[in-house]
């Protein structure tokens, strides 16, 4: 993958783990084939791999990635006591 695209995408997203999840999901979609969502949303992809296409789509706002603002952790399940 293109290092410059990676740096720009990381600046946009802010979290490397989130970036990995976004790009890997999109790469799987692109590699799935059979039209629809598996087609690139950017033009001039002749010399680009699936990872670079996904990065360009993210940078050009062709795919979304926003996280919900209010993230509250789920409460752990209560343990049942045996009698």
N, C-alpha and C positions, 0 to 999 in steps of 0.2 A: 504494500500500500504506500501511497505517496505521503511522505513525512510532513510536508507542508499542509496538505489537506487535513491530516490528523491533528496537527497543532491548532489550526483554525477551528476545527470542529470541537476540540477540547475547550478552547476559549469560549465557544458558544454555549456548550453544554455545562461545563464547569466540573463535572464529576467523571473521572475516567471509567468507573464501573458502569455508570449510566450510558456513557458513550459506547462501550463495548456491547452492552445489551441492545442498544438501538441498532448499531451497525450489523451485529451478528444476525438479528432478526430479519433485517432488510436483505442481507446477503442470502439467507435461506430462501426468502421469497423470490429473489431474482434468479436463483439457481433452480427453483422448482419448475420453471418453464410453464408452458400451456397458456400463455396470454394473460390478460387482465392485470392483476396487481404484480405479476412477475415481469412486466415490461418496465424498462427504465423510464423514469420521469424526466430525465435530462437528455439533451441531444448530444451528438458527437461522442459516442461511446465506443468507437471502433477500437481504440488502443487501450481502453481501460478495463481493469478487472472488476469483479462484482463489488469488492471492498471499496475501490475508488469511486465507483458509481454511487454506492450508498453514501459515502462521505460527501460527494458533490450534491446529491439530493438533499442531504441535511443542511449543507451550507447555503443552498439556494432556496431553502424553505419549501421544498417539494414534499417532504415528509415531516410530520410533527413529532414532538418528543416531550412536551410540557408535562411536568409532574404536578399533581394536585397540591394546592397550597397547604391545606390542613391535613397533615399526616399524623394520625394518632396510633400508637402501637396497640395491638389487641391485648386484652388482659389474658394472662395465662389461665388455662382451665383449672378449676378448683380440684384439689385432690380429695378423693373419697377415702374416708377412714373406714377401716374394717373393724367390726366389733367382735 
